[in-house]
Amino acid sequence: MKKYLGQDFEVLASYGHVRDLVPKNGAVDPAKNFAMKYQLIPKNAKHVDAIVKAVAEADNIYLATDPDREGEAISWHLVQILDSKKLLKGKTAQRVVFHEITRNAVLEAIEHPREVSQSLVDAQQTRRALDYLVGFNLSPLLWKKIRRGLSAGRVQSPALRLICERENEIRAFVAQEYWSLHLDSHKGRQKFSARLIECDGKKLDQFDIANDATHQDVLARLANHPAIVGNIEKKKKTRNPAAPFTTSTLQQEGVRKLGMTTDRTMRTAQQLYEGVDIGQGTVGLITYMRTDAVVLANEAVAEIREYIGANFDADFLPKQPVTYKNKSKNAQEAHEAIRPTSILRTPESVKPFLTADQFKLYDLVWKRTLACQMAPAKFDTTSVDIGVGPGTFRATGQVQVFAGFLAVYEEDVDDAEDEDNAKLPLLETGEDLPIDKLYGEQHFTQPPPRFSEASLVKALEEFGIGRPSTYASIIFTLKDREYVTLDKKRFMPTDTGEIVNKFLTEHFAQYVDYNFTAKLEDQLDEIAGGQRAWIPVMEHFWHGFSKQIAEKETISRAEVTTESLDEACPKCGKPLMIRFGKRGRFIGCSGYPECDYTRNMNETAEQAAEPEEPEILEGRLCPDDGGQLVIKKGPYGKFIGCANYPKCKHIEPLEKPRDTGVTCPECKTGTLIERKSRYGKLFYSCNTYPKCKYATWNPPVAEPCPQCGWPILTIKTTKRRGTEKVCPQKECGYSEVITPPEEK
């Protein structure tokens, strides 16, 4: 950017937010018009110091943070900091906005500065205050009623509800049988199939042939009748290209086509927006990636149309530019869709300068943008009815006669059935056809599919939960809190997630209601647009929310975490219950602690009663007392233990964990080994556990911290700061960047 602006300018980065609410109760004070207490974010203090030093020597200050609410708030916080240090006397601090980091966009923005928009800042502060008040009041309640360490969020919790409700639908689903009847025929060498759509003049519904007996009866009635071609209908069909990318659709296609997570998609898009050195200096390759808009700049459309005209036949270029309706509710944030800053930078031309992820995502954006201005695809469709006795079969075929935009790009969809693109031979009404095979196929209805990242993003957008820029962080939080797990790239709620959701939906239904959450988002948009004041929004929310928090303090933990079963304890006869413990849900006796009967959720009483003989490990003796080592089964699964238990309590994992070779910094005798939490999250702990209980989430490195001298550092990767070495001692705060986020 400095190259664009020249030697008179100094360009510094804030590295994201510079201030945040103090992380303790009272940071937002409802009694004082929701006054907020901010503090510098420790890791960004050095960047703020550099900005303060540069401002002291500057005449004019331009604030060019991201062109959205969060970016506006960062600019406002910087002004507040500079003003508190008396550095703005006699100087101007103005806001400049651009949606692509190119020479023209940057210079144009500098020519037209404006004041910081207080409306956008108010909207961001309202959002932050709401999230803070929900988190700091609801999370402690979860700690008391369920267990410590849990959290709830204004948008996180409705998203969790979506996943849990889908799981409940799947559990409650009862498969229903139905049959379809088919006719296989041919003409010449061309084979084709048709499906029974009508019998005895009645159009067949899905469950009209509900079982094998009905299927056999219909087949018998159709047998020994000739197949005669009836009505033939030919139509021309067109298919229009998808609109250019918004944040939401980019995330969905990143998941579907590229197999990226939403977080990885947005991280890579940020790198392409901020710029890559393509041999002629650093250039921003795409426009700003947080947008609801589907409109394109006139200059961009003209360039795209010129490119299509030069590289494709004339039929591929529509007579007029293709326009798309802008769905954004907030005019102030309704900038362009996500597109390449220049369509002339083809993916192949920039490939040598990009990482694998950057290239894949740029290729996707480039093709989608090019396709959106191309002519529709054209198809010839044919529908043929074939009469067989009392039944009518239908064969359909579709032939692409003009590729149009499909020559470049085709949008994926979730859980779609394959479109019938079969070709049909040339048939004539009244023509007799051979019956190669007349048969039925058994089907069963399927439960609704679990959410993938792409379909969850789509659902969040449809319900108005959060905004596109927050989807990746919502999903990250749900996984990080271990409320959900991914099974075959589909979300499944954990026991913890289901208990939290049950508590919130039963006791805070209004605040996890989809309409309530969407309405709150609309109010934030209205604040950003200057149509609504922020304090009344806060007051209305806080009045009801604080009252409900106070009311729910009286609920007992047992009400939240237990569920009665219509089954007697085989040990004492008292009723059994579903209970919730450190390892999730289990079945236990209501007479606890007098009766200690328990079993796993997926076990019957008979299975739990069957004793499991330990498996002897031949040639393996206990290192503690020389006893025989055996494979045992415990609450966490199978493990190796001493046969002399409980006299000897030696245990080992069944699978030997990976040893990092890094000496434990606490006991200095053991080494740190890689382990998994009960939900599959990796962490690193001392191999002498339980003698030494030292553990860290990040991979350790055998290097002492140069700042505090702690014996190890750890490797931490974040979307904003890339990969860095950090000191695991929180009070130290040392970090050293290894790989910046814009590099591989």
N, C-alpha and C positions, 0 to 999 in steps of 0.2 A: 504493500500500500504506500510505503514511503517513496518507492520509485515512481508511483503515479503522481504523488503530491509535490515532490521536489525537496530541496535541501532546507527550505524554510520550515518544514514540518518535522516534528518528532512523533513517532507512532509507538504507543505502549498498549499492552493488553491488560485487562483486569482479571483474566482467567476466571470468568464467570462471576458469580455473586461475591461481593466484597464484605457485606454485612448480613447478619441474620438475627432473628430473635434470640435473646439469651435463653439457653437451654434449661430453664427452670420455671416453676410456677410463678405467675405474676408478670410474665413478659408481655401479656396482653391484659390490660386492666379494664374490665367492663364498667366499673364504677366511674372511670374517668374518660368517657367517650372512646373506650377501647384504645387508649394510649398504648403505644408499643415501645418496648425497650430493646434497642439493638446493640450488638457488639460486633467488632471486627471478626471475620472468620480467620482463625490463627494461621492456617496454611497460606492464606492470601495476603497476610500482613506485609510481607516483603514486596509484593507487587504494588500494594497501596503506597508504601514508602517511596517506591520508584516514581509513581505517578505524582505524589505530593512534591517530590524534589524537582521533577520536570516542570510542573505547573508554576512553581515559584519563579522560574526563569522565562516563562512564556507570556505572550501578550494576549493570545486568544486560545480558548479551549473548545475543541469540538468533541462531542460525545457520540461515538459511532457504534454503540453496542447493538445487539441483535434487534431487528425490527419487529418486536412483539412486546407484550406486557412485561415479561421478565427482563428483557433488554431495557425497556423504559425505566423499570425500577432500579436496575443496576446504575443507569445514568443518574437517576435521582439520588441514590445513596452516595455516589461519588461527589455530587454537588454538595450534599449535606456534610460530608467529611471535609471537603475543601473549604467550605464556608466556615466550619467550626474552627479551622486553623487560620482564618482571616486571610486566605490566599486569593479570594476573588474580588477584593476591593480594586475598582478601576479596571476590571477585566470582564470579558464576556465568556460565559460557558453555555454553548449552544448545542442543540441536538441535531444530528444529521442522520438520515435514514437511507439505506440502499438495500435492495433485495438480491443483488448479485455483486460479487467482488471483481469487477472489471474496471478498467481505466475510465471509461465513459460514465459508468454508474457512480463511481466514487467522486469524480470531479463534478458531476451534476449535483450530487448531494451537498458537496461543500459550497456550491454556488447558492443553494437554497436552504440554509439552516433555519431551525425553528426553536421555540422554547420547549423544555421538557413538558410532555403532556401530563398534567396532574390527574386527568381522568383515567388514563392508562395506569398510572402509578397507584391510584386509589383502588382500581380493580385488582391489581396484583397484591396490594397490601390486604385487601379484604379477603382474597383467596388464602393468603398466608395466615391471616388471623383466624379464619374459620377452621383451617386445617390444624392450627395450633390448639385452639380451644377444644376441638373434637379429640385430638390426640392426648392432650394433657388432662382431660377429664374422663374420657371413656376408657383409655388404656389402663389407668390405675384400677378402675372398676373391674376390668377383665382380670387383672392380677389377683384381686380379692376373691372373685367369684369362680375363676377357672384355674389359672396358675400364673406365676410371675413370668415376665418377659414377653407377654403378648401385646399386640397393638391393634387399634382400630383406626380407620381413616374415613374421611368424608366421601372419597370416591373409591378407595380400596375396598371398603366393606360392601357396597352395592355390587362391585365386580365379583367379589367372593360369593355373594348371594347368587349371581347368575350361574356360576360353576356348580354350586351346591344344589340349586334347584334342578339343573340339568341332570345331575347324578341321581336325584330323587325320582325324576321322570324315568330314568333308565331302570332303576330298581323296581319301580311300580309297573313297568311295562310288561304286558302279557302278549306273547307272540300269537298271531292269528293266522291260521292256515288259509291259503287260497290257491287256485290252479289257473294256469293260462293254457289255451289250446292253440296249437300251431300246425300250419300246413307247409311242407317243403315241396317245391315244384321246380321246374326248369323249362327253358326254351332254348333249343339248340344246346350250346355248351354252357350257357349262363344259368346258374342256380340262384334261387331266391326263396325267401320265406315270407309267410303272412300269418297274422294273428287273428283269432276269432274275436269279433267285436259285437256281433249281434246273433241272436238265436230266437227263432219263432217270432221274428219281427220286433223283438225287445232288445234294446241296447244293453249290453252286459256291463254291470258294475264290478268293482274289484272283487267283491266277496260272493258274487252270484254262483260261482263254481267253488264251493267252500271246502269240499273234501274229495277223497278218491272215488267214493261211490258215485257222486254227482258227475265227476269227470268221466268215469267209465260209461255212465248212462248217456252223456252227450256224445261221446265218441261213437258209441253203438248206433245212435240215431244219425250220425253223419256218414257212417260207413256205407259203402256200395252206392254212393251218389257221385255223379261226375262233378268236376270243378270247372265252372264256366265264368269267364271274365265278365264282370258287370260294369259299373260306372268307373270311368277313368277321368281323373281330375289333374290337370297340369297348372301349376302356378309359378310365377317368378317371385323370388324372395330376395330381399336385400338385408345386409347386416352392417350396421354402422360401427365405426371405431369407438373405443372407450375414450372418455375425456382424459386430458392430461392429468398427471399425478397430483393428488393432494397428499398431505401427511398420512392420512388414514389408508388411502389406496396404495401408496408406496410401501407402507409397512405390510399390508396384506400380500402384495405381490412379492415382496422381499422374502416373506415366509414361504409362500406357495412355490414360486419359481426358483428361488436361490437357496432355500433351506436355511436362511438366516433367521435369528430371533429378531423381534422388533427392536430390541436394544441395540443389537449389532447393526441392523439396517440404519437406524438413526445416527449411530456413531460414525458409520462410513459416510453417510450423507453429509454430516457436519464437516468431515475432512474434504469432501469434494466441493462444498460451499466455500470453506475457508481458503482453499487453493492448493494447487500442486505445481511444482516446477516442471514445465513441459518442454524444457530446452530453450525457451525464450523468456525465462523468468516465471515467477509464480502467478498463476491465473486461477481464479475461481471458476470451476467447471460447471456448476449448476446454480440455479437461483435458490433463494432461501427455502429451507426444507420444512418449515413449520407454517403451514397454510391450509385454510379450508377452501381456497378459491380454485376454480377451474378455468379462469380466464387467462389469456396470453397477451402480452404486449403486442401492439400493431407491428412494431419493427421486427419482433421475433416471428410473427405469422408471415410477414412478407419474405423474410429470409428462408423460412421453412418451405414456402410455396416455390420460391426460386430454386431451392435445392431439389424438390420433387420434379419440377419441370426440366431440370438439367440432367437428372439421373434416372428418370422413369419415363415410360411411354405417356403420351398425352392423356390417355384415359384415366391415369392414376391421379391426375390433378383436378379437383372439383372446380367448377366455373367460379364459385365464390368461396371465400375463406369459411371454414367450418367454425361455428361459434358454439360455446357451451354455457349453460346457465350457472351463474355463481351461487352456490348454496350457503355461503357464509352469512351468518346473522349479524356479524359485527363489521360494519363498513370500514372502521379504522384499521382492522387487521386483514381486510380483504385485498391482499396484494396478489401477485401472480401465482399461477400454478407452478409446480416444480418442473423445470425444463433445463436443458443445456443452455449455458450463456451464449453459445453459438452453435447452431446445427452443423456448421462447417467443420467443427472439431469432431470428426467421426471417432467412434470407439477405437478402431484400428490405429488411427493416427496418434492417439494418446496412450495406447496400451503399454508401450515400453516404459512409461513414466509412472504407471499406477501399480498398486498392490493388486493381488488377485481379487480381493473383496471390492476394492475401488473400481476395478475394471468391470466386474460383473454388474455392479449397481449402476455405474455410468452407462453401460451398454443398455440396461433395462430402461433408464430414464430417456436416453437418446431415442431408442426405438419407439417407445410409447408416445413421445412428443412428435416424432416424425409421422407416425401412423395416424395421430388424431387429426391431421390436416389432409389425409388422403381420401380417395373416393371409397364408397361402401363396397363390400364384397357382394357378388351376385351369384345366386343359385337358381337352378331349375329344379323344382320339386314335383314329384309325381306320386299320386295316391291311386291305387287300384283296388277295387272291391271284387272279391272272388266268391261266387255263390257255390256252396256245397250243401245240397239238400235244404234243411231248415236253417242253416247257418250262413253267415257272411263273414269272410276273412278279409283283412285289409293288409296290403303290402305297400310300404312307402319307400321312396328313394329320393336322394338329394345329390345333385351333381354341381360342383362349383364351376361356374362358367367364366367368372372373372375374380381374380384374387383380391384386387383392391388393397385395402390396408393390411389384409392378412399376409401379404407378401413380406411385411415387416414385423408385425406384432399381433399376438392373440392373447386376450385377457384370460386368466385362469379363474375358476370359481371353486368354492368349497363343496365337497360331497356331491358332485354333479354326476348325473348319469350320462353315458356316452350318447352323443347325438347320432341319429341314424343317417349315415352317409352312404348307404348301400346304393348300388346302381341297379336299375330294373331293365329287363329286356323290353323291346318294343312290343307292346301287347295291343290287341284290338277287342272291342266289346263283342261278346258272343263267342269268343274263341274258347275252345276246349283246352284244358291244361292237364298234364299228367299229375297224378298224386303220388309223389315219391314217398311221402311219409305223413301220417296224420297222428299227432301225439300230444300229450299234455305234459306240463312242467309244474312241479309242486313248488310253492313259495311260502315263505313265512314273513309276516311284517317285521320290520326291524325297528329297534328303539332309536330315538333321536341320537345323533352322534355327539360324543363329547366335544367340547370346544378345542380347536387348535388355536395357536396364537392369532392366526389370520381371522378365523371366524369369531374369536372373542373380541378382537379389535372392531370387527364389523358390527357386532352386537352392542358394544359400548357406544359406538357412534350412533346407531339406530335409537338407542335409549337415551342418548344425550348425557351419558355418564362421563364426566371429565371432558377434556378437549384433546384433539389429536396429538398435541405436543406432550401430553401426559400419559398416553397409553403405554409407552415402553416402560416408564417408571412404575405404573400401576402393576404391570405384569411382573416386573423385577421384584417389587415389594412382596407380592403374593408368594413368589417362589422363595425369596430370602427369609420370610417369616415362617416358612415351612407350613403354610396353609394349604398349598397345593403341590402336587408332584406331576411330572410329565411321564406318561406311559404311551410309547409309540407316538410321541409328539402331540399327545392329547392331555388336557388338564383333568386330573382327578383330585378331589378334595381329600386332605388327610383327616384323621380323627380330630386333630386340633382345629383344623379349618371348619369342620362340620359343627363342632361344639360352639366355636366362636360365632358362626353364622346363626346357629339355633338361638343363642342368647340374644344376639342383636335383633333378629327378626321377631322374636317373641316380646322383647322388652323395649326395643328402640325402632319399632317397625317404620315409623315416619321417616327416620333418618337414613334407612337403607332402602326406602321406597324409590323406585326408578323415576317416577314423576317428580318427587320432591327434589331429588338430586339434579334432574334436568332443569327444573325451574330455577334452582339456585345458580346453575351455570348461565341460564338466560339473564338472571339478575346481574351477574358479574359482567356479562356482555353489555348490558345497559349502563352499568357504571362506567365501563371503558368508553362507551359512546357518549357519555355526558348526559344521559337521559334519566339517571337515578343517582341519588346521594348514597354514599357507602354506609354511613353510621346507622340510618334507619334499617338497612338490610341486616347489619350486625345485631341491632337491638331486637328485631323481630326473631331472628334465629336464636339468640342467647336466652331470651325470655322463656321460650318453651323448652330448650335443651337443658338449661341449668336446673329447671324445675323437675324434669324427668330424671336427671342424674341423682338428685337428692332423694326422689321417691324410690329409686331402685337400690339404694344402699341397704335396705332391709331384706333383700332377697338372700336366701341361704345358698351356699355353694352346692349343697346336695340337690336343690331344685334345678340348678343349671346343668350339673354334670352327670346326674343319674337318671335312669329310665327304668321303670318297673317291667318285669317279665312275668308272664303267666306260667311260671315253672317253679317247682319247689326245689330247694337245695337238697341234693342227694346225701349230704352229710348230716344236716340238722333239721331239715324239713321246712325251714323258713323260706320266704319268697326270694328268688334270685333277682338281681338287678344288673343292668348295664352300667358300669362305672367308668370313670376316666382317671387315668393315672399318668405317670411320667412317660410310660411307653405307649400311651394311647388308650383306646377303649378295650375293656375286658368284661367278662361276666364274673360277678362275685356275689357272695351271700349278703343279704341285708342284715344278718346277725353279726357282721364284723364289728369289733375285733374278737368277740367270743368264738365265732366260727370263721376259719380262714380259707374256706373253699373258694377257689378261683379256676377259671379256664379261659382259653382264648376265644375270641368272638366267633371264629370260624369252626369251632369244635362243638360236637354234641357231647352230652353227658357220658355216653358210652365210649366215645373216642378218648375223652379226657381220662376215663377210668382205666383204659388199657395201659398197663405198664410197658415202657419202652426199654428194652434191654440195651445197656451201653455197648457200643462196638469197641472191641479191644484193638489197640494199635500194636501189632506185633513188633517186638524189638525196641519199643519205646518205653523207657522208665522215667518216673518223676524225678526231676533234678533236686527236689527238696527232701523227699524221704525214701526214694527208691521204689515206690509203689508202681503198679501197672498204670500206664496212661490209657484213657478210654475217651471215645467221642460221646459227649452228652448233649442233651437238648435243654435249652433254657429259654427264658422270655425273649431274648434277642436272636434265637436260632441255635444252631449247633456250635459246639466249642469243644476244645480238648481239656480234660480235667483229670485229676488223680482219682484212682479207684478207692483210695482210703479217705475220701471226703466223708464226714466233716473234720476228721482229725487233721487232714492235710488239705489246704485250700488252694493248691497250685492250679492255675488255669492258663490256657494259651488260646489264641484265635485259631480257628480251623484253617484259614488261609493266612499264610505269613504276610504281614503288612510290609510295604516297601520301606526300607530304612534309608533315610536321607543322608546318614553318616554325619549329621551335624550334632555336635555334643550339646546336651541339654544345658541351657544357660543358668538354670536354677540349681539343680543338684550336681551338675558337672561330672556325673558318672554315667548316666544313661545317654542314649541318642534319641533324636526326634524321629518318629516313624509316622507314616501316612495312615490315617484311619478314616472311617466314614461314620457320620452321625446316623441316627436311626432313620433319617429321611434321605440318606445318600449324599449328604454334603461333606466334602473333604475337609479334614483338619489335621493338625500335626501335634502329637503329644509325646511325652517321654515314655520310653519303652519299659521303664521301671514302675509304671503305674500299677497299683495305687500308692506305692511308696512316695513317688513324686507326681504331683498333679499338674505340672506345667503343660500348657497347651496354647496354640496359636492357630488362627484360621488361615493365614497366608503361608506359602512355601518359605521355609527358612534358608538362609545363606550363612555360611560359616565366616562372617566378616564382622568385626566389632564396629559398633556405632562410633563414627568419628566425633560425634557431639557429646554423648554421655558415657561412652565406653561399654555399653551393654554388649555381651559377647556375640550376639547375632543380629542380623538384619533380616527383613522379610521382603518378598516380592509382591507388590500390590499393583493391580491393574484397574483403572477406572476410565470411564468414557471421556472425562474432561482432561485428565492429566496423563493418560497413556499408562505405560508401565514404569514403575519406579521402585527403588529400594527405600524402605521405610523402617524406622526404629519401632519395634513392637511396644516400647514403653510409652504410654500415652502422654506422660508428662514431658517427654523429650520433644517429640514432634519433628525429628529429623527426617528429611526425604531427599532423594536424589533421582532425577528423571533419567531413565535408561532409554526408553523409546517414547518420543512425543506422540500424541494421538494422531497427528497427520502423517506419520511414517509407519511403515510396516513393523 
